């Protein structure tokens, strides 16, 4: 269906951090908070999700490349 949000059904022992890493391939930049905000009530479940818990995974902005600083030369 066009415009639908992808989702993930948790496996035994999954955490939001792990799901974010598996889906987006990165953490940080507020991704965990972004996913929690998109799933009201999910944070109240606790650190480990029950088997089959649905987690909506909305489209996130691309990560900015790390800036490097040149100290010499």
PyMOL Python script that loads the backbone (N, CA, C, O; Angstrom):
from pymol import cmd

cmd.read_pdbstr("""\
ATOM      1  N   UNK A   1       0.844  -1.166   0.000  1.00  0.00           N
ATOM      2  CA  UNK A   1       0.000   0.000   0.000  1.00  0.00           C
ATOM      3  C   UNK A   1       0.896   1.238   0.000  1.00  0.00           C
ATOM      4  O   UNK A   1       1.826   1.331   0.800  1.00  0.00           O
ATOM      5  N   UNK A   2       0.619   2.184  -0.892  1.00  0.00           N
ATOM      6  CA  UNK A   2       1.428   3.388  -0.999  1.00  0.00           C
ATOM      7  C   UNK A   2       1.295   4.239   0.259  1.00  0.00           C
ATOM      8  O   UNK A   2       0.201   4.407   0.798  1.00  0.00           O
ATOM      9  N   UNK A   3       2.422   4.770   0.714  1.00  0.00           N
ATOM     10  CA  UNK A   3       2.407   5.644   1.877  1.00  0.00           C
ATOM     11  C   UNK A   3       2.395   4.931   3.214  1.00  0.00           C
ATOM     12  O   UNK A   3       2.363   5.583   4.258  1.00  0.00           O
ATOM     13  N   UNK A   4       2.419   3.612   3.206  1.00  0.00           N
ATOM     14  CA  UNK A   4       2.406   2.902   4.482  1.00  0.00           C
ATOM     15  C   UNK A   4       3.799   2.916   5.111  1.00  0.00           C
ATOM     16  O   UNK A   4       4.813   2.988   4.417  1.00  0.00           O
ATOM     17  N   UNK A   5       3.818   2.845   6.436  1.00  0.00           N
ATOM     18  CA  UNK A   5       5.071   2.866   7.187  1.00  0.00           C
ATOM     19  C   UNK A   5       5.560   1.430   7.338  1.00  0.00           C
ATOM     20  O   UNK A   5       4.792   0.558   7.744  1.00  0.00           O
ATOM     21  N   UNK A   6       6.840   1.169   7.014  1.00  0.00           N
ATOM     22  CA  UNK A   6       7.358  -0.180   7.251  1.00  0.00           C
ATOM     23  C   UNK A   6       7.345  -0.492   8.747  1.00  0.00           C
ATOM     24  O   UNK A   6       7.419   0.408   9.584  1.00  0.00           O
ATOM     25  N   UNK A   7       7.250  -1.766   9.063  1.00  0.00           N
ATOM     26  CA  UNK A   7       7.239  -2.150  10.466  1.00  0.00           C
ATOM     27  C   UNK A   7       8.064  -3.409  10.656  1.00  0.00           C
ATOM     28  O   UNK A   7       8.448  -4.081   9.699  1.00  0.00           O
ATOM     29  N   UNK A   8       8.323  -3.704  11.914  1.00  0.00           N
ATOM     30  CA  UNK A   8       9.119  -4.861  12.308  1.00  0.00           C
ATOM     31  C   UNK A   8       8.358  -5.569  13.421  1.00  0.00           C
ATOM     32  O   UNK A   8       7.831  -4.926  14.329  1.00  0.00           O
ATOM     33  N   UNK A   9       8.302  -6.890  13.348  1.00  0.00           N
ATOM     34  CA  UNK A   9       7.733  -7.683  14.433  1.00  0.00           C
ATOM     35  C   UNK A   9       8.892  -8.239  15.235  1.00  0.00           C
ATOM     36  O   UNK A   9       9.739  -8.959  14.706  1.00  0.00           O
ATOM     37  N   UNK A  10       8.926  -7.904  16.513  1.00  0.00           N
ATOM     38  CA  UNK A  10      10.083  -8.241  17.344  1.00  0.00           C
ATOM     39  C   UNK A  10      10.260  -9.740  17.509  1.00  0.00           C
ATOM     40  O   UNK A  10       9.309 -10.522  17.493  1.00  0.00           O
ATOM     41  N   UNK A  11      11.510 -10.094  17.667  1.00  0.00           N
ATOM     42  CA  UNK A  11      11.898 -11.461  17.989  1.00  0.00           C
ATOM     43  C   UNK A  11      12.121 -11.524  19.499  1.00  0.00           C
ATOM     44  O   UNK A  11      12.222 -10.492  20.161  1.00  0.00           O
ATOM     45  N   UNK A  12      12.196 -12.710  20.023  1.00  0.00           N
ATOM     46  CA  UNK A  12      12.397 -12.885  21.470  1.00  0.00           C
ATOM     47  C   UNK A  12      13.662 -12.156  21.910  1.00  0.00           C
ATOM     48  O   UNK A  12      14.735 -12.380  21.349  1.00  0.00           O
ATOM     49  N   UNK A  13      13.544 -11.283  22.913  1.00  0.00           N
ATOM     50  CA  UNK A  13      14.698 -10.589  23.476  1.00  0.00           C
ATOM     51  C   UNK A  13      15.117  -9.333  22.737  1.00  0.00           C
ATOM     52  O   UNK A  13      16.122  -8.727  23.108  1.00  0.00           O
ATOM     53  N   UNK A  14      14.384  -8.910  21.694  1.00  0.00           N
ATOM     54  CA  UNK A  14      14.733  -7.691  20.966  1.00  0.00           C
ATOM     55  C   UNK A  14      14.611  -6.465  21.852  1.00  0.00           C
ATOM     56  O   UNK A  14      13.791  -6.413  22.768  1.00  0.00           O
ATOM     57  N   UNK A  15      15.450  -5.478  21.555  1.00  0.00           N
ATOM     58  CA  UNK A  15      15.362  -4.154  22.178  1.00  0.00           C
ATOM     59  C   UNK A  15      15.193  -3.138  21.054  1.00  0.00           C
ATOM     60  O   UNK A  15      15.481  -3.434  19.895  1.00  0.00           O
ATOM     61  N   UNK A  16      14.732  -1.955  21.395  1.00  0.00           N
ATOM     62  CA  UNK A  16      14.566  -0.913  20.379  1.00  0.00           C
ATOM     63  C   UNK A  16      15.918  -0.567  19.759  1.00  0.00           C
ATOM     64  O   UNK A  16      16.009  -0.368  18.547  1.00  0.00           O
ATOM     65  N   UNK A  17      16.958  -0.494  20.570  1.00  0.00           N
ATOM     66  CA  UNK A  17      18.303  -0.197  20.040  1.00  0.00           C
ATOM     67  C   UNK A  17      18.696  -1.196  18.955  1.00  0.00           C
ATOM     68  O   UNK A  17      19.196  -0.811  17.898  1.00  0.00           O
ATOM     69  N   UNK A  18      18.470  -2.463  19.222  1.00  0.00           N
ATOM     70  CA  UNK A  18      18.849  -3.513  18.269  1.00  0.00           C
ATOM     71  C   UNK A  18      18.022  -3.415  16.987  1.00  0.00           C
ATOM     72  O   UNK A  18      18.552  -3.576  15.888  1.00  0.00           O
ATOM     73  N   UNK A  19      16.736  -3.153  17.131  1.00  0.00           N
ATOM     74  CA  UNK A  19      15.862  -3.028  15.961  1.00  0.00           C
ATOM     75  C   UNK A  19      16.272  -1.833  15.109  1.00  0.00           C
ATOM     76  O   UNK A  19      16.316  -1.925  13.882  1.00  0.00           O
ATOM     77  N   UNK A  20      16.575  -0.705  15.763  1.00  0.00           N
ATOM     78  CA  UNK A  20      17.020   0.485  15.037  1.00  0.00           C
ATOM     79  C   UNK A  20      18.305   0.169  14.273  1.00  0.00           C
ATOM     80  O   UNK A  20      18.439   0.540  13.107  1.00  0.00           O
ATOM     81  N   UNK A  21      19.236  -0.504  14.912  1.00  0.00           N
ATOM     82  CA  UNK A  21      20.500  -0.868  14.255  1.00  0.00           C
ATOM     83  C   UNK A  21      20.245  -1.784  13.064  1.00  0.00           C
ATOM     84  O   UNK A  21      20.826  -1.586  11.997  1.00  0.00           O
ATOM     85  N   UNK A  22      19.388  -2.776  13.233  1.00  0.00           N
ATOM     86  CA  UNK A  22      19.100  -3.715  12.147  1.00  0.00           C
ATOM     87  C   UNK A  22      18.409  -3.033  10.962  1.00  0.00           C
ATOM     88  O   UNK A  22      18.715  -3.327   9.806  1.00  0.00           O
ATOM     89  N   UNK A  23      17.481  -2.126  11.254  1.00  0.00           N
ATOM     90  CA  UNK A  23      16.705  -1.506  10.179  1.00  0.00           C
ATOM     91  C   UNK A  23      17.435  -0.357   9.499  1.00  0.00           C
ATOM     92  O   UNK A  23      17.516  -0.305   8.272  1.00  0.00           O
ATOM     93  N   UNK A  24      17.966   0.566  10.300  1.00  0.00           N
ATOM     94  CA  UNK A  24      18.583   1.765   9.743  1.00  0.00           C
ATOM     95  C   UNK A  24      20.081   1.610   9.504  1.00  0.00           C
ATOM     96  O   UNK A  24      20.675   2.401   8.772  1.00  0.00           O
ATOM     97  N   UNK A  25      20.695   0.604  10.111  1.00  0.00           N
ATOM     98  CA  UNK A  25      22.124   0.383   9.932  1.00  0.00           C
ATOM     99  C   UNK A  25      22.992   1.342  10.715  1.00  0.00           C
ATOM    100  O   UNK A  25      24.200   1.425  10.493  1.00  0.00           O
ATOM    101  N   UNK A  26      22.374   2.065  11.630  1.00  0.00           N
ATOM    102  CA  UNK A  26      23.122   3.015  12.451  1.00  0.00           C
ATOM    103  C   UNK A  26      22.284   3.363  13.673  1.00  0.00           C
ATOM    104  O   UNK A  26      21.085   3.088  13.723  1.00  0.00           O
ATOM    105  N   UNK A  27      22.934   3.967  14.651  1.00  0.00           N
ATOM    106  CA  UNK A  27      22.242   4.494  15.823  1.00  0.00           C
ATOM    107  C   UNK A  27      22.690   5.934  15.990  1.00  0.00           C
ATOM    108  O   UNK A  27      23.461   6.445  15.177  1.00  0.00           O
ATOM    109  N   UNK A  28      22.232   6.565  16.994  1.00  0.00           N
ATOM    110  CA  UNK A  28      22.613   7.954  17.206  1.00  0.00           C
ATOM    111  C   UNK A  28      21.686   8.881  16.446  1.00  0.00           C
ATOM    112  O   UNK A  28      20.697   8.442  15.860  1.00  0.00           O
ATOM    113  N   UNK A  29      22.010  10.164  16.458  1.00  0.00           N
ATOM    114  CA  UNK A  29      21.232  11.203  15.779  1.00  0.00           C
ATOM    115  C   UNK A  29      19.763  11.145  16.172  1.00  0.00           C
ATOM    116  O   UNK A  29      18.895  11.546  15.397  1.00  0.00           O
ATOM    117  N   UNK A  30      19.479  10.643  17.386  1.00  0.00           N
ATOM    118  CA  UNK A  30      18.109  10.614  17.875  1.00  0.00           C
ATOM    119  C   UNK A  30      17.214   9.564  17.248  1.00  0.00           C
ATOM    120  O   UNK A  30      15.992   9.658  17.357  1.00  0.00           O
ATOM    121  N   UNK A  31      17.794   8.563  16.593  1.00  0.00           N
ATOM    122  CA  UNK A  31      16.973   7.542  15.920  1.00  0.00           C
ATOM    123  C   UNK A  31      16.122   6.731  16.881  1.00  0.00           C
ATOM    124  O   UNK A  31      14.954   6.466  16.595  1.00  0.00           O
ATOM    125  N   UNK A  32      16.681   6.335  18.008  1.00  0.00           N
ATOM    126  CA  UNK A  32      15.902   5.559  18.977  1.00  0.00           C
ATOM    127  C   UNK A  32      14.728   6.400  19.477  1.00  0.00           C
ATOM    128  O   UNK A  32      13.602   5.910  19.569  1.00  0.00           O
ATOM    129  N   UNK A  33      14.992   7.654  19.797  1.00  0.00           N
ATOM    130  CA  UNK A  33      13.931   8.543  20.259  1.00  0.00           C
ATOM    131  C   UNK A  33      12.886   8.766  19.168  1.00  0.00           C
ATOM    132  O   UNK A  33      11.692   8.844  19.457  1.00  0.00           O
ATOM    133  N   UNK A  34      13.332   8.867  17.915  1.00  0.00           N
ATOM    134  CA  UNK A  34      12.444   9.050  16.764  1.00  0.00           C
ATOM    135  C   UNK A  34      11.495   7.859  16.631  1.00  0.00           C
ATOM    136  O   UNK A  34      10.295   8.037  16.421  1.00  0.00           O
ATOM    137  N   UNK A  35      12.034   6.653  16.753  1.00  0.00           N
ATOM    138  CA  UNK A  35      11.208   5.447  16.657  1.00  0.00           C
ATOM    139  C   UNK A  35      10.251   5.367  17.844  1.00  0.00           C
ATOM    140  O   UNK A  35       9.082   5.023  17.669  1.00  0.00           O
ATOM    141  N   UNK A  36      10.726   5.679  19.040  1.00  0.00           N
ATOM    142  CA  UNK A  36       9.849   5.658  20.207  1.00  0.00           C
ATOM    143  C   UNK A  36       8.716   6.678  20.077  1.00  0.00           C
ATOM    144  O   UNK A  36       7.581   6.395  20.460  1.00  0.00           O
ATOM    145  N   UNK A  37       9.015   7.857  19.541  1.00  0.00           N
ATOM    146  CA  UNK A  37       7.984   8.879  19.344  1.00  0.00           C
ATOM    147  C   UNK A  37       6.951   8.443  18.316  1.00  0.00           C
ATOM    148  O   UNK A  37       5.796   8.865  18.375  1.00  0.00           O
ATOM    149  N   UNK A  38       7.360   7.604  17.379  1.00  0.00           N
ATOM    150  CA  UNK A  38       6.457   7.110  16.350  1.00  0.00           C
ATOM    151  C   UNK A  38       5.634   5.917  16.818  1.00  0.00           C
ATOM    152  O   UNK A  38       4.739   5.462  16.106  1.00  0.00           O
ATOM    153  N   UNK A  39       5.927   5.413  18.000  1.00  0.00           N
ATOM    154  CA  UNK A  39       5.245   4.244  18.556  1.00  0.00           C
ATOM    155  C   UNK A  39       4.793   4.540  19.983  1.00  0.00           C
ATOM    156  O   UNK A  39       5.422   4.079  20.935  1.00  0.00           O
ATOM    157  N   UNK A  40       3.703   5.308  20.145  1.00  0.00           N
ATOM    158  CA  UNK A  40       3.245   5.646  21.492  1.00  0.00           C
ATOM    159  C   UNK A  40       3.021   4.394  22.350  1.00  0.00           C
ATOM    160  O   UNK A  40       2.435   3.409  21.901  1.00  0.00           O
ATOM    161  N   UNK A  41       3.497   4.463  23.577  1.00  0.00           N
ATOM    162  CA  UNK A  41       3.334   3.357  24.516  1.00  0.00           C
ATOM    163  C   UNK A  41       4.444   2.323  24.467  1.00  0.00           C
ATOM    164  O   UNK A  41       4.548   1.492  25.370  1.00  0.00           O
ATOM    165  N   UNK A  42       5.272   2.354  23.440  1.00  0.00           N
ATOM    166  CA  UNK A  42       6.331   1.346  23.299  1.00  0.00           C
ATOM    167  C   UNK A  42       7.377   1.463  24.406  1.00  0.00           C
ATOM    168  O   UNK A  42       7.878   0.449  24.893  1.00  0.00           O
ATOM    169  N   UNK A  43       7.707   2.679  24.804  1.00  0.00           N
ATOM    170  CA  UNK A  43       8.714   2.873  25.852  1.00  0.00           C
ATOM    171  C   UNK A  43       8.246   2.302  27.180  1.00  0.00           C
ATOM    172  O   UNK A  43       9.073   1.912  28.003  1.00  0.00           O
ATOM    173  N   UNK A  44       6.944   2.245  27.405  1.00  0.00           N
ATOM    174  CA  UNK A  44       6.401   1.730  28.654  1.00  0.00           C
ATOM    175  C   UNK A  44       6.462   0.224  28.781  1.00  0.00           C
ATOM    176  O   UNK A  44       6.214  -0.316  29.859  1.00  0.00           O
ATOM    177  N   UNK A  45       6.790  -0.465  27.698  1.00  0.00           N
ATOM    178  CA  UNK A  45       6.855  -1.930  27.727  1.00  0.00           C
ATOM    179  C   UNK A  45       8.064  -2.408  28.514  1.00  0.00           C
ATOM    180  O   UNK A  45       8.014  -3.450  29.167  1.00  0.00           O
ATOM    181  N   UNK A  46       9.144  -1.648  28.451  1.00  0.00           N
ATOM    182  CA  UNK A  46      10.376  -2.048  29.118  1.00  0.00           C
ATOM    183  C   UNK A  46      11.478  -2.251  28.103  1.00  0.00           C
ATOM    184  O   UNK A  46      11.259  -2.084  26.904  1.00  0.00           O
ATOM    185  N   UNK A  47      12.665  -2.610  28.572  1.00  0.00           N
ATOM    186  CA  UNK A  47      13.811  -2.703  27.656  1.00  0.00           C
ATOM    187  C   UNK A  47      13.714  -3.846  26.653  1.00  0.00           C
ATOM    188  O   UNK A  47      14.193  -3.712  25.527  1.00  0.00           O
ATOM    189  N   UNK A  48      13.104  -4.967  27.036  1.00  0.00           N
ATOM    190  CA  UNK A  48      12.991  -6.109  26.133  1.00  0.00           C
ATOM    191  C   UNK A  48      11.550  -6.238  25.654  1.00  0.00           C
ATOM    192  O   UNK A  48      10.612  -6.219  26.452  1.00  0.00           O
ATOM    193  N   UNK A  49      11.391  -6.370  24.345  1.00  0.00           N
ATOM    194  CA  UNK A  49      10.060  -6.465  23.757  1.00  0.00           C
ATOM    195  C   UNK A  49       9.600  -7.911  23.722  1.00  0.00           C
ATOM    196  O   UNK A  49      10.398  -8.830  23.541  1.00  0.00           O
ATOM    197  N   UNK A  50       8.310  -8.093  23.896  1.00  0.00           N
ATOM    198  CA  UNK A  50       7.731  -9.434  23.800  1.00  0.00           C
ATOM    199  C   UNK A  50       7.753  -9.883  22.339  1.00  0.00           C
ATOM    200  O   UNK A  50       7.732  -9.058  21.426  1.00  0.00           O
ATOM    201  N   UNK A  51       7.793 -11.157  22.137  1.00  0.00           N
ATOM    202  CA  UNK A  51       7.778 -11.743  20.805  1.00  0.00           C
ATOM    203  C   UNK A  51       6.572 -11.229  20.030  1.00  0.00           C
ATOM    204  O   UNK A  51       5.442 -11.286  20.516  1.00  0.00           O
ATOM    205  N   UNK A  52       6.819 -10.724  18.816  1.00  0.00           N
ATOM    206  CA  UNK A  52       5.740 -10.281  17.950  1.00  0.00           C
ATOM    207  C   UNK A  52       5.243  -8.865  18.184  1.00  0.00           C
ATOM    208  O   UNK A  52       4.213  -8.479  17.633  1.00  0.00           O
ATOM    209  N   UNK A  53       5.956  -8.079  18.995  1.00  0.00           N
ATOM    210  CA  UNK A  53       5.566  -6.689  19.201  1.00  0.00           C
ATOM    211  C   UNK A  53       5.817  -5.910  17.908  1.00  0.00           C
ATOM    212  O   UNK A  53       6.909  -5.963  17.342  1.00  0.00           O
ATOM    213  N   UNK A  54       4.797  -5.193  17.452  1.00  0.00           N
ATOM    214  CA  UNK A  54       4.936  -4.410  16.222  1.00  0.00           C
ATOM    215  C   UNK A  54       5.637  -3.094  16.531  1.00  0.00           C
ATOM    216  O   UNK A  54       5.274  -2.387  17.471  1.00  0.00           O
ATOM    217  N   UNK A  55       6.648  -2.778  15.725  1.00  0.00           N
ATOM    218  CA  UNK A  55       7.385  -1.522  15.851  1.00  0.00           C
ATOM    219  C   UNK A  55       7.365  -0.850  14.480  1.00  0.00           C
ATOM    220  O   UNK A  55       7.962  -1.352  13.528  1.00  0.00           O
ATOM    221  N   UNK A  56       6.673   0.294  14.384  1.00  0.00           N
ATOM    222  CA  UNK A  56       6.669   1.054  13.138  1.00  0.00           C
ATOM    223  C   UNK A  56       8.022   1.716  12.960  1.00  0.00           C
ATOM    224  O   UNK A  56       8.590   2.252  13.912  1.00  0.00           O
ATOM    225  N   UNK A  57       8.543   1.678  11.725  1.00  0.00           N
ATOM    226  CA  UNK A  57       9.875   2.209  11.425  1.00  0.00           C
ATOM    227  C   UNK A  57       9.761   3.261  10.328  1.00  0.00           C
ATOM    228  O   UNK A  57       9.955   2.953   9.152  1.00  0.00           O
ATOM    229  N   UNK A  58       9.449   4.500  10.703  1.00  0.00           N
ATOM    230  CA  UNK A  58       9.265   5.553   9.711  1.00  0.00           C
ATOM    231  C   UNK A  58      10.575   5.918   9.017  1.00  0.00           C
ATOM    232  O   UNK A  58      11.665   5.614   9.502  1.00  0.00           O
ATOM    233  N   UNK A  59      10.437   6.568   7.885  1.00  0.00           N
ATOM    234  CA  UNK A  59      11.602   7.003   7.128  1.00  0.00           C
ATOM    235  C   UNK A  59      12.344   8.061   7.925  1.00  0.00           C
ATOM    236  O   UNK A  59      11.746   9.024   8.405  1.00  0.00           O
ATOM    237  N   UNK A  60      13.640   7.877   8.062  1.00  0.00           N
ATOM    238  CA  UNK A  60      14.484   8.811   8.820  1.00  0.00           C
ATOM    239  C   UNK A  60      15.392   9.560   7.853  1.00  0.00           C
ATOM    240  O   UNK A  60      15.730   9.058   6.782  1.00  0.00           O
ATOM    241  N   UNK A  61      15.777  10.750   8.242  1.00  0.00           N
ATOM    242  CA  UNK A  61      16.711  11.538   7.435  1.00  0.00           C
ATOM    243  C   UNK A  61      18.049  10.811   7.351  1.00  0.00           C
ATOM    244  O   UNK A  61      18.431  10.079   8.264  1.00  0.00           O
ATOM    245  N   UNK A  62      18.737  11.020   6.265  1.00  0.00           N
ATOM    246  CA  UNK A  62      20.050  10.415   6.094  1.00  0.00           C
ATOM    247  C   UNK A  62      21.018  10.978   7.116  1.00  0.00           C
ATOM    248  O   UNK A  62      20.927  12.144   7.500  1.00  0.00           O
ATOM    249  N   UNK A  63      21.933  10.148   7.545  1.00  0.00           N
ATOM    250  CA  UNK A  63      22.952  10.586   8.504  1.00  0.00           C
ATOM    251  C   UNK A  63      23.940  11.510   7.810  1.00  0.00           C
ATOM    252  O   UNK A  63      24.312  11.293   6.657  1.00  0.00           O
ATOM    253  N   UNK A  64      24.356  12.538   8.527  1.00  0.00           N
ATOM    254  CA  UNK A  64      25.379  13.440   8.004  1.00  0.00           C
ATOM    255  C   UNK A  64      26.737  12.765   8.171  1.00  0.00           C
ATOM    256  O   UNK A  64      27.001  12.146   9.202  1.00  0.00           O
ATOM    257  N   UNK A  65      27.588  12.880   7.171  1.00  0.00           N
ATOM    258  CA  UNK A  65      28.923  12.295   7.339  1.00  0.00           C
ATOM    259  C   UNK A  65      29.676  13.029   8.437  1.00  0.00           C
ATOM    260  O   UNK A  65      29.529  14.238   8.615  1.00  0.00           O
ATOM    261  N   UNK A  66      30.478  12.281   9.159  1.00  0.00           N
ATOM    262  CA  UNK A  66      31.288  12.898  10.218  1.00  0.00           C
ATOM    263  C   UNK A  66      32.250  13.897   9.595  1.00  0.00           C
ATOM    264  O   UNK A  66      32.874  13.630   8.568  1.00  0.00           O
ATOM    265  N   UNK A  67      32.354  15.035  10.231  1.00  0.00           N
ATOM    266  CA  UNK A  67      33.309  16.027   9.767  1.00  0.00           C
ATOM    267  C   UNK A  67      34.680  15.710  10.355  1.00  0.00           C
ATOM    268  O   UNK A  67      34.796  15.340  11.523  1.00  0.00           O
ATOM    269  N   UNK A  68      35.701  15.856   9.544  1.00  0.00           N
ATOM    270  CA  UNK A  68      37.047  15.622  10.061  1.00  0.00           C
ATOM    271  C   UNK A  68      37.735  16.964  10.238  1.00  0.00           C
ATOM    272  O   UNK A  68      37.466  17.930   9.524  1.00  0.00           O
ATOM    273  N   UNK A  69      38.612  16.989  11.193  1.00  0.00           N
ATOM    274  CA  UNK A  69      39.360  18.201  11.496  1.00  0.00           C
ATOM    275  C   UNK A  69      40.820  17.925  11.226  1.00  0.00           C
ATOM    276  O   UNK A  69      41.367  16.928  11.698  1.00  0.00           O
ATOM    277  N   UNK A  70      41.442  18.781  10.487  1.00  0.00           N
ATOM    278  CA  UNK A  70      42.861  18.632  10.190  1.00  0.00           C
ATOM    279  C   UNK A  70      43.647  19.496  11.161  1.00  0.00           C
ATOM    280  O   UNK A  70      43.529  20.721  11.150  1.00  0.00           O
ATOM    281  N   UNK A  71      44.443  18.859  11.994  1.00  0.00           N
ATOM    282  CA  UNK A  71      45.188  19.585  13.010  1.00  0.00           C
ATOM    283  C   UNK A  71      46.499  20.159  12.510  1.00  0.00           C
ATOM    284  O   UNK A  71      46.915  21.231  12.952  1.00  0.00           O
ATOM    285  N   UNK A  72      47.151  19.466  11.602  1.00  0.00           N
ATOM    286  CA  UNK A  72      48.447  19.926  11.090  1.00  0.00           C
ATOM    287  C   UNK A  72      48.423  19.872   9.578  1.00  0.00           C
ATOM    288  O   UNK A  72      47.823  18.984   8.972  1.00  0.00           O
ATOM    289  N   UNK A  73      49.098  20.857   8.981  1.00  0.00           N
ATOM    290  CA  UNK A  73      49.320  20.890   7.539  1.00  0.00           C
ATOM    291  C   UNK A  73      48.147  21.225   6.779  1.00  0.00           C
ATOM    292  O   UNK A  73      48.204  21.286   5.551  1.00  0.00           O
TER     293      UNK A  73
END
""", "prot")
cmd.dss("prot")
cmd.show_as("cartoon", "prot")
cmd.util.cbc("prot")
cmd.orient("prot")
